[in-house]
């Protein structure tokens, strides 16, 4: 993955439930047609607090990815990222394998330790401590990895026990494993040991330090760092003109409850600064500068929470960013 389009929100203005999947599918098709190589959706049951309200629409990710497999023909399909705590790891291996088969070999497993306590509590799923969740993730990877390679998995662990777990039929080919997050001690160590890809979630100013940490783990474990593709997650709002993008941003902030009409430029600035927004030249310059500053960064996963639902916006973003990450 060098350029992924993530769909993290499903509550759109003036879109009713009967139209919802059509809008989601259109985004995936625009992404595929404009140069994105991967389409990703979140694995959550409630909307995240930084995006919306808990009772905003949230679709189950693997059902949705399987549906998108029939709407697309080229892009890789993945969760960004699967919450390991939500599924038995052997069942998850079967789920991802089925996605690979129905998509004709286009599945990727994106996975993380899980973190959103509210939905764990609401759904009766054990949350556990930070340490326990990462212990579970590491054991899960020791089960899922072999099963995705067509091997039988055996593990008698602290959290999971599987015995000769069979995964038939196997995936059509290699299913890449991508671990999401930016934790320098646990997450990036597991990337170095188990993963093909890393999706960094961190401030732009921290990218260099995260890459250094990953390099260090690879060196200690004897892993060839060049085998791992690293992308950075970003939120974007692009439109044909600067003014259009600004209007889309203000409309989004208004939907989030901000009284933008009565806010000063100084009050708006930190809210606008949370998103890479503007016309194609402005957005391209922002992303290009990150790649220029970090030559070990391979690309981006990008969502368009403010305006991805607007027809043509995803297409515009893909055509803007794809040339920047082309081999």
GITA-V139821 format. One record per backbone hydrogen bond with DSSP energy under -0.5 kcal/mol. CO is the residue of the C=O (numbers start at 1). NH is the residue of the N-H. Records with the same first field share a line. If there is no record, write none. Layout:
CO=NH  NH
This chain:
2=300
3=37  38
4=6  302
5=40
6=8  304
7=42
10=12
12=15
14=16
16=19  20
17=20  21
19=23
20=24
21=25
22=26
23=27
24=28
25=29
26=30
27=31
28=32
29=33
30=34
31=34  35  36
32=35
37=76
38=5
39=78
40=7
41=80
42=44
48=51  52
53=56
54=47
57=10
60=64
61=65
62=66
63=67
64=68
65=69
66=70
67=70
68=71  72
76=39
77=108
78=41
81=43
82=84  112
83=86
84=87
88=92
89=93
90=94
91=95
92=96
93=97
94=98
95=99
96=100
97=101
98=102
99=103
100=105  106
101=104
106=77
108=110
109=111  178
110=82
111=180
112=84
115=117
116=120
117=121
118=122
119=123
120=124  125
121=124
129=133
130=134
131=135
132=136
133=137
134=138
135=139
136=140
137=141
138=142
139=143
140=143  144
141=145
143=147
144=148
145=149
146=149  151
147=150
153=165
155=157  162
160=157
162=155
165=153
174=176
176=109  178
177=196  197
178=111
179=199
183=188
186=190
187=191
188=192
189=193
190=194  195
191=195
196=229
197=179
198=200  231
199=181
200=202  233
203=206
204=207
206=210
207=211
208=212
209=213
210=214
211=215
212=216
213=217
214=218
215=219
216=220
217=221
218=222  223
223=225
224=227
225=228
227=229
229=198
230=298  299
231=200
232=301
234=303
235=276
237=278
241=245
242=246
243=247
244=248
245=249
246=250
247=251
248=252
249=253
250=254
251=255
252=256
253=258
254=257
258=260
259=262
260=263
264=268
265=269
266=270
268=271  272
269=273
271=274
272=275
275=277
276=237
278=239
279=283
280=284
281=285
282=286
283=287
284=288
285=289
286=290
287=291
288=292
289=293
290=294
294=297
299=232
300=4
301=234
302=6
303=236
304=308
307=310
310=313  314
312=316
313=317
314=318
315=319
316=320
317=321
318=322
321=324  325
322=325  326
